[in-house]
Amino acid sequence: MAQPPTKPFTPRPGDAPDTGEGLILPADRELSGKLAGLSLPRQVVVLAIWPLLEQTLNFLVTFIDTMITGHLPIERQSVPAMDAITVGGYVIWVVGMLQMSMGIGAAALVARAIGARHKRLANAALGQALVLGVCCGSMIAVGLWLIAPYLARLMNLDDQAAPFCVAYLRIIAPVAPMIGWLLIGNAALRAAGDTWRPFVVMVCVNLTNIATSLLFVYGPAPVGGHGVAGIAAGTALSWCVGSAIVLTMLARGRSPIRLRLTRLRPHWHTMQRIIRVGVPNLVESSGMWATNFAVLWYIGQMHTRAAMGAHMIAVRLEGISYMLGFAIATAAATLVGQYMGLGDVQRARRAVLLCFGIALALMSAMGVLFLVVPEQLVHLVSRADEHRDIAPTLLRICAFIQPMFAAMAVFGAALRGAGDTRATMFLSGSSMVMLRLIVAYIVTVHLSMGLAALWVVLCADLALRGLLFGGRFLHGGWAKVRV
């Protein structure tokens, strides 16, 4: 459905005061920087290639943790440790989502401001999002430390797994503000069209995580031999290193946006604009986490040995497909934001459809891989027979919904990049409540149909969200959203 062109994005009354950082409104309706003069397919490639490499490394941070856990001595630690890491991983996920909600709000504002050549507003959005991130992260750190034992008990972890889970969460908790700085800084850089620097940051994060986790687990005493606690310590240290690097990059000002001390002074109007976009995404993300945590609780009620660990292994392996889709979705979000900043709805629409076609091809290919060699993939992660008996079936189930997963990733990112986060919140929430909460409860707790049946329901939720996000994008309401 064609939409009339919108006016170029311009600053609003009440925006942060000018500090000499420049305001140049576009005269030629073309993107600037590395994207200037490139065809649309080449713009997608430029914006997607570094996020793809970044996501590969981001994926490896958690994947390496899972692999180390899966190769701990089986007779002593492997299965209970995997259950503990599964619960801990879901809790850390919510930490990232809470922080990333501010990153989504900042990214929508930064992308439009950069498209409109309004650099001072982009810098203001970055600074205020970082302030919000450290406030949110500090509250998370305290809360997570206090509730760690109760979470382990809620998930029905056994006497071996529960102490591992508590130790993991309490080691990770203090770095919650640093996780926020890392996620927000990278999101702002990507929205500004600088996708290379976030990749460099994640290279450093990944290398630090691998080196320190292996050292703390397999190194000589007293540094090594710490098991799950060593894995958590390596991960926490890697997030600290990543946040320090991204803040240094932003402060040096070699990217399209720059971190200035004057922009860290609270400015309520700019914060409101970030929150207006970020809070609906936060509600959506929190709902997503809550429903997935409920799924973990359902799995805990099955009382099936290694079911929780097998679920996490399959989730991690499915993440290989998702990281491909996310890289392309990042390009879609950046392009739709910057073209909306120029007031060019038609090119924003064409960019998203092109991104969807690419993601569809890549993720469908991964679906074929999940069908053909699931046992070999699971064997890479864990040596436990219990995991290798259950997880391959889960991969075969998710193989069939990879095309709809691509639609969910790309169209969802495009809507968020345009600032249409209220729509994604309602659509996502409706699907998750209906399928992940109600139907999944009936299937697993009431009917006791097992983990495979649960995964059928989870995949149906992803497929439905792909249809809903695609329908919203074709409807075109996102083109009228103001941020």
C-alpha positions as CSV (number, residue, x, y, z in Angstrom):
1,M,0.0,0.0,0.0
2,A,1.6,3.2,-1.1
3,Q,2.1,6.0,1.4
4,P,2.6,9.7,0.7
5,P,6.0,11.1,1.4
6,T,6.5,12.6,4.8
7,K,8.2,15.8,5.8
8,P,11.9,15.5,6.6
9,F,12.6,14.9,10.3
10,T,13.3,18.1,12.1
11,P,14.1,19.0,15.8
12,R,11.2,19.8,18.1
13,P,10.8,22.6,20.6
14,G,12.4,21.6,23.9
15,D,15.2,19.5,22.3
16,A,18.6,19.7,24.1
17,P,20.3,23.0,23.5
18,D,22.8,23.4,20.7
19,T,26.4,23.0,21.8
20,G,28.0,23.7,18.5
21,E,27.8,20.1,17.2
22,G,26.0,21.2,14.0
23,L,22.6,21.1,12.3
24,I,22.6,20.6,8.5
25,L,19.2,19.7,7.1
26,P,19.3,17.5,4.0
27,A,19.0,19.2,0.7
28,D,19.4,16.3,-1.7
29,R,17.3,13.6,0.2
30,E,20.2,11.2,0.1
31,L,21.9,9.3,2.9
32,S,25.2,10.6,4.1
33,G,28.5,9.0,5.3
34,K,29.4,5.4,4.1
35,L,25.9,5.0,2.6
36,A,26.1,8.0,0.3
37,G,25.8,7.1,-3.4
38,L,25.4,3.4,-2.8
39,S,22.6,1.4,-4.4
40,L,20.0,0.0,-2.0
41,P,21.4,-3.6,-2.1
42,R,24.9,-2.3,-1.4
43,Q,23.5,-0.3,1.5
44,V,22.0,-3.4,3.0
45,V,25.3,-5.3,2.6
46,V,27.3,-2.5,4.2
47,L,25.0,-2.3,7.1
48,A,24.5,-6.0,7.5
49,I,28.0,-7.5,7.1
50,W,29.5,-6.1,10.3
51,P,26.4,-6.8,12.4
52,L,26.5,-10.4,11.1
53,L,30.0,-10.8,12.2
54,E,29.2,-9.0,15.5
55,Q,26.2,-11.3,16.1
56,T,28.4,-14.3,15.3
57,L,30.7,-13.2,18.1
58,N,27.8,-12.2,20.4
59,F,26.4,-15.7,19.8
60,L,29.7,-17.3,20.6
61,V,29.8,-15.5,24.1
62,T,26.9,-17.6,25.3
63,F,27.6,-20.6,23.0
64,I,31.1,-21.0,24.4
65,D,29.7,-20.8,27.9
66,T,27.2,-23.6,27.0
67,M,29.9,-25.7,25.4
68,I,32.2,-25.4,28.4
69,T,29.3,-26.4,30.7
70,G,28.4,-29.3,28.5
71,H,32.0,-30.6,28.6
72,L,32.5,-30.4,32.4
73,P,33.0,-33.9,33.9
74,I,29.7,-35.6,33.2
75,E,29.7,-37.7,36.3
76,R,30.0,-34.7,38.6
77,Q,28.7,-31.5,37.0
78,S,27.6,-31.5,33.4
79,V,23.9,-32.1,33.6
80,P,23.1,-30.0,36.8
81,A,25.4,-27.3,35.7
82,M,23.6,-27.1,32.3
83,D,20.3,-26.7,34.1
84,A,21.7,-24.0,36.3
85,I,23.2,-22.1,33.3
86,T,19.9,-22.4,31.5
87,V,18.1,-20.5,34.3
88,G,20.9,-18.1,34.6
89,G,21.0,-17.4,30.9
90,Y,17.3,-16.5,30.9
91,V,17.8,-14.1,33.8
92,I,20.7,-12.4,32.1
93,W,18.5,-12.2,29.0
94,V,16.0,-10.0,30.9
95,V,18.9,-7.8,32.1
96,G,19.8,-7.2,28.5
97,M,16.3,-6.6,27.4
98,L,15.7,-4.0,30.1
99,Q,18.8,-2.2,29.1
100,M,18.3,-2.6,25.4
101,S,14.9,-0.9,25.7
102,M,16.7,2.4,26.2
103,G,19.0,1.4,23.3
104,I,15.9,0.9,21.0
105,G,14.6,4.4,22.0
106,A,18.0,6.0,21.4
107,A,18.5,4.2,18.1
108,A,15.2,5.3,16.7
109,L,16.0,8.9,17.6
110,V,19.6,8.7,16.5
111,A,18.8,7.2,13.1
112,R,16.3,9.9,12.2
113,A,18.5,12.6,13.5
114,I,21.5,11.3,11.5
115,G,19.3,11.1,8.4
116,A,18.2,14.7,8.9
117,R,21.9,15.8,9.6
118,H,20.9,16.8,13.1
119,K,24.0,15.7,14.9
120,R,23.5,17.5,18.2
121,L,20.2,15.7,18.7
122,A,21.9,12.3,17.9
123,N,24.6,13.0,20.5
124,A,22.0,14.1,23.1
125,A,20.0,10.9,22.6
126,L,23.2,8.9,23.1
127,G,24.1,10.7,26.4
128,Q,20.6,10.5,27.9
129,A,20.2,6.8,27.0
130,L,23.5,6.0,28.8
131,V,22.2,7.9,31.9
132,L,19.0,5.9,31.8
133,G,21.0,2.7,31.3
134,V,23.2,3.2,34.4
135,C,20.1,4.0,36.6
136,C,18.3,0.9,35.3
137,G,21.3,-1.3,35.6
138,S,22.0,-0.3,39.2
139,M,18.5,-1.3,40.3
140,I,18.8,-4.6,38.4
141,A,22.1,-5.4,40.1
142,V,20.6,-5.0,43.6
143,G,17.4,-6.9,42.7
144,L,19.2,-9.8,41.0
145,W,21.5,-10.4,43.9
146,L,18.7,-10.5,46.4
147,I,16.3,-12.8,44.4
148,A,18.8,-15.3,43.1
149,P,18.1,-18.1,45.6
150,Y,14.3,-17.7,45.1
151,L,14.6,-18.0,41.3
152,A,16.5,-21.3,41.7
153,R,13.8,-22.6,44.0
154,L,11.0,-21.4,41.7
155,M,12.5,-23.4,38.8
156,N,12.6,-26.6,40.8
157,L,16.3,-27.0,40.5
158,D,17.7,-30.0,42.4
159,D,20.2,-29.8,45.2
160,Q,23.2,-29.9,42.8
161,A,21.9,-27.4,40.3
162,A,20.5,-24.7,42.7
163,P,23.9,-23.6,44.2
164,F,25.4,-23.4,40.7
165,C,22.5,-21.1,39.6
166,V,22.8,-18.8,42.6
167,A,26.6,-18.5,42.2
168,Y,26.2,-17.7,38.5
169,L,23.6,-15.0,39.0
170,R,25.4,-13.3,41.9
171,I,28.6,-13.0,40.0
172,I,26.9,-11.6,36.9
173,A,24.6,-9.1,38.9
174,P,27.2,-6.4,39.7
175,V,28.0,-5.8,36.0
176,A,24.4,-5.0,35.0
177,P,25.2,-1.3,34.4
178,M,28.1,-2.2,32.2
179,I,25.9,-4.5,30.1
180,G,23.6,-1.5,29.6
181,W,26.5,0.8,28.4
182,L,27.7,-1.9,26.0
183,L,24.2,-2.6,24.5
184,I,23.2,1.1,24.3
185,G,26.5,2.3,22.8
186,N,26.5,-0.4,20.1
187,A,22.8,0.3,19.3
188,A,23.5,4.0,18.9
189,L,26.5,3.3,16.7
190,R,24.5,1.0,14.4
191,A,21.7,3.5,14.1
192,A,24.2,6.1,13.0
193,G,25.4,3.8,10.2
194,D,28.6,2.8,12.0
195,T,28.4,-1.0,12.1
196,W,32.2,-1.7,12.1
197,R,32.9,-0.4,15.6
198,P,30.3,-2.6,17.3
199,F,31.9,-5.6,15.6
200,V,35.3,-4.6,16.9
201,V,33.8,-4.3,20.4
202,M,32.3,-7.8,20.2
203,V,35.6,-9.2,19.0
204,C,37.2,-8.0,22.2
205,V,34.2,-9.2,24.3
206,N,34.4,-12.7,22.8
207,L,38.1,-13.1,23.1
208,T,38.0,-12.0,26.7
209,N,35.2,-14.3,27.5
210,I,36.8,-17.4,25.9
211,A,40.2,-16.8,27.4
212,T,39.0,-16.0,31.0
213,S,36.3,-18.6,31.1
214,L,38.7,-21.4,30.1
215,L,41.3,-20.0,32.5
216,F,38.9,-19.9,35.4
217,V,37.6,-23.4,34.7
218,Y,40.6,-25.4,33.4
219,G,43.6,-23.3,34.6
220,P,45.8,-24.2,37.5
221,A,44.7,-23.4,41.1
222,P,44.0,-21.1,42.6
223,V,42.9,-19.2,39.4
224,G,41.3,-22.3,37.7
225,G,39.0,-25.1,38.9
226,H,36.0,-22.9,39.6
227,G,33.4,-24.6,37.3
228,V,30.2,-22.6,36.8
229,A,31.5,-19.7,39.0
230,G,34.5,-19.5,36.6
231,I,32.2,-19.4,33.6
232,A,30.2,-16.6,35.2
233,A,33.3,-14.6,36.1
234,G,34.7,-14.8,32.6
235,T,31.4,-13.6,31.1
236,A,31.2,-10.7,33.6
237,L,34.7,-9.6,32.9
238,S,34.1,-9.7,29.2
239,W,31.1,-7.4,29.5
240,C,33.2,-4.9,31.5
241,V,35.9,-4.9,28.9
242,G,33.3,-4.4,26.1
243,S,31.6,-1.5,27.9
244,A,34.9,0.3,28.5
245,I,35.9,0.0,24.8
246,V,32.6,1.2,23.4
247,L,32.6,4.2,25.8
248,T,36.1,5.1,24.8
249,M,35.2,4.9,21.1
250,L,32.2,7.1,21.5
251,A,34.2,9.7,23.6
252,R,36.9,9.9,20.9
253,G,34.4,11.1,18.4
254,R,35.6,9.2,15.3
255,S,32.1,7.8,14.6
256,P,29.1,9.8,13.3
257,I,28.0,10.3,16.9
258,R,30.1,11.4,19.9
259,L,29.8,11.0,23.7
260,R,30.1,14.4,25.3
261,L,30.1,15.1,29.0
262,T,27.6,17.9,28.6
263,R,25.2,15.3,27.1
264,L,25.3,13.3,30.4
265,R,23.6,16.1,32.3
266,P,19.9,14.9,32.7
267,H,17.6,16.6,30.1
268,W,14.1,15.5,30.6
269,H,12.6,16.3,27.2
270,T,15.2,14.1,25.4
271,M,14.7,11.4,28.0
272,Q,11.0,11.5,27.4
273,R,11.5,11.0,23.7
274,I,13.7,8.0,24.3
275,I,11.3,6.6,26.9
276,R,8.3,7.1,24.6
277,V,9.8,4.7,22.1
278,G,11.7,2.5,24.6
279,V,9.0,1.8,27.2
280,P,6.6,0.0,24.7
281,N,9.6,-2.1,23.6
282,L,10.5,-2.7,27.3
283,V,6.9,-3.9,27.9
284,E,7.1,-6.2,24.9
285,S,10.6,-7.5,25.8
286,S,9.5,-8.0,29.5
287,G,6.5,-9.9,28.3
288,M,8.6,-12.0,26.1
289,W,11.0,-12.8,28.9
290,A,8.1,-13.5,31.3
291,T,6.5,-15.9,28.9
292,N,9.8,-17.6,28.3
293,F,10.5,-17.8,32.0
294,A,7.1,-19.4,32.3
295,V,8.2,-21.9,29.7
296,L,11.1,-22.8,31.9
297,W,8.8,-23.3,34.8
298,Y,6.6,-25.6,32.7
299,I,9.8,-27.6,31.8
300,G,10.7,-27.8,35.5
301,Q,7.2,-29.3,36.2
302,M,8.0,-32.2,33.8
303,H,10.5,-33.7,36.2
304,T,12.4,-35.1,33.2
305,R,16.2,-35.3,33.8
306,A,18.1,-33.0,31.4
307,A,15.0,-31.5,29.8
308,M,15.9,-28.0,30.8
309,G,19.5,-28.4,29.5
310,A,18.3,-30.0,26.3
311,H,15.9,-27.0,25.8
312,M,18.8,-24.5,26.2
313,I,21.1,-26.4,23.9
314,A,18.4,-26.4,21.1
315,V,17.8,-22.6,21.8
316,R,21.5,-21.9,21.5
317,L,21.8,-23.9,18.2
318,E,18.7,-22.2,16.8
319,G,20.5,-19.0,17.6
320,I,22.8,-19.6,14.6
321,S,19.8,-19.0,12.4
322,Y,18.6,-16.0,14.4
323,M,21.9,-14.3,14.2
324,L,21.7,-14.3,10.4
325,G,18.3,-12.8,10.5
326,F,19.2,-10.3,13.2
327,A,22.1,-9.0,11.1
328,I,19.8,-8.3,8.1
329,A,17.2,-6.9,10.5
330,T,19.7,-4.5,11.8
331,A,20.2,-3.1,8.3
332,A,16.4,-2.9,7.9
333,A,16.0,-0.9,11.2
334,T,18.8,1.5,10.3
335,L,17.7,2.1,6.8
336,V,14.0,2.6,7.7
337,G,15.0,5.1,10.4
338,Q,17.4,7.1,8.2
339,Y,15.1,7.2,5.2
340,M,12.2,8.3,7.5
341,G,14.6,11.0,8.7
342,L,14.8,12.1,5.0
343,G,11.0,11.8,4.6
344,D,11.4,9.1,2.0
345,V,8.8,6.4,2.9
346,Q,9.0,4.6,-0.4
347,R,12.7,3.9,-0.2
348,A,12.3,2.9,3.5
349,R,9.7,0.3,2.3
350,R,11.8,-1.0,-0.5
351,A,14.8,-1.4,1.9
352,V,12.8,-3.5,4.3
353,L,11.4,-5.8,1.6
354,L,14.8,-6.4,0.2
355,C,16.1,-7.2,3.7
356,F,13.3,-9.7,4.2
357,G,14.1,-11.5,0.9
358,I,17.7,-11.9,2.0
359,A,16.8,-13.1,5.5
360,L,14.3,-15.5,4.1
361,A,16.9,-17.2,1.9
362,L,19.5,-17.4,4.7
363,M,17.3,-18.6,7.5
364,S,15.5,-21.2,5.2
365,A,18.9,-22.6,4.4
366,M,19.6,-23.0,8.1
367,G,16.2,-24.8,8.5
368,V,17.4,-27.4,6.0
369,L,20.6,-27.8,8.1
370,F,18.5,-28.4,11.3
371,L,16.6,-31.1,9.5
372,V,19.6,-32.9,8.0
373,V,22.3,-32.9,10.8
374,P,20.7,-32.1,14.2
375,E,22.5,-34.9,16.0
376,Q,25.9,-33.7,14.9
377,L,25.1,-30.1,15.9
378,V,24.0,-31.2,19.4
379,H,27.1,-33.4,19.8
380,L,29.3,-30.2,19.4
381,V,27.7,-28.7,22.5
382,S,27.3,-31.6,25.0
383,R,28.7,-35.0,25.6
384,A,25.8,-36.0,27.9
385,D,23.6,-38.8,26.4
386,E,20.5,-37.2,28.0
387,H,21.0,-34.1,25.9
388,R,21.7,-35.9,22.7
389,D,18.6,-38.0,23.1
390,I,16.2,-35.0,23.3
391,A,17.7,-31.9,21.6
392,P,17.8,-33.1,18.0
393,T,14.0,-33.5,17.9
394,L,13.6,-29.9,19.0
395,L,15.9,-28.7,16.2
396,R,13.8,-30.6,13.6
397,I,10.6,-28.9,14.9
398,C,12.0,-25.4,14.6
399,A,13.4,-26.1,11.1
400,F,9.9,-25.7,9.6
401,I,9.3,-22.2,10.9
402,Q,12.5,-20.5,9.8
403,P,10.8,-18.5,7.0
404,M,8.3,-17.0,9.4
405,F,11.1,-16.4,11.9
406,A,12.7,-14.3,9.2
407,A,9.5,-12.3,8.8
408,M,9.3,-11.8,12.6
409,A,13.0,-10.6,12.8
410,V,13.1,-8.2,9.8
411,F,9.6,-6.7,10.0
412,G,9.8,-6.4,13.8
413,A,13.1,-4.6,13.6
414,A,11.8,-2.3,10.8
415,L,8.8,-1.3,12.9
416,R,11.0,-0.6,15.9
417,G,13.4,1.3,13.8
418,A,10.6,3.5,12.6
419,G,9.6,4.1,16.3
420,D,6.4,2.0,15.9
421,T,7.0,0.1,19.2
422,R,3.5,0.3,20.5
423,A,2.2,-1.8,17.6
424,T,4.9,-4.4,18.1
425,M,4.2,-4.5,21.8
426,F,0.5,-5.2,21.3
427,L,1.0,-7.7,18.5
428,S,3.8,-9.5,20.3
429,G,2.0,-9.5,23.6
430,S,-1.2,-11.0,22.2
431,S,0.6,-13.8,20.5
432,M,2.7,-14.7,23.5
433,V,-0.1,-14.6,26.0
434,M,-2.3,-16.8,23.9
435,L,0.3,-19.4,22.9
436,R,3.3,-19.3,25.3
437,L,1.2,-18.8,28.4
438,I,-2.2,-20.4,27.9
439,V,-1.7,-23.1,25.2
440,A,1.8,-24.1,26.4
441,Y,0.5,-24.5,30.0
442,I,-2.3,-26.8,28.8
443,V,0.0,-28.9,26.6
444,T,2.8,-29.4,29.2
445,V,1.3,-29.1,32.7
446,H,-2.3,-30.2,32.1
447,L,-1.9,-32.7,29.3
448,S,1.8,-33.7,30.1
449,M,2.6,-34.0,26.4
450,G,6.3,-33.4,26.8
451,L,9.1,-31.1,25.6
452,A,8.6,-31.8,21.9
453,A,4.9,-30.7,22.1
454,L,5.9,-27.6,23.9
455,W,8.4,-26.7,21.1
456,V,5.5,-27.0,18.6
457,V,3.6,-24.4,20.5
458,L,6.7,-22.1,20.8
459,C,7.3,-22.3,17.1
460,A,3.6,-21.6,16.4
461,D,4.1,-18.4,18.4
462,L,7.1,-17.3,16.3
463,A,5.2,-18.0,13.1
464,L,2.1,-16.0,14.2
465,R,4.3,-13.0,15.2
466,G,5.9,-13.1,11.8
467,L,2.5,-12.9,10.2
468,L,1.3,-10.1,12.5
469,F,4.5,-8.0,12.0
470,G,4.4,-8.5,8.3
471,G,0.7,-7.4,8.2
472,R,1.5,-4.3,10.2
473,F,4.3,-3.4,7.9
474,L,2.2,-3.8,4.8
475,H,-0.6,-1.8,6.5
476,G,1.8,1.2,6.6
477,G,0.9,2.7,9.9
478,W,4.5,2.8,10.9
479,A,5.1,5.6,8.4
480,K,3.0,8.0,10.4
481,V,4.7,7.5,13.8
482,R,6.6,10.4,15.4
483,V,9.5,10.0,17.7
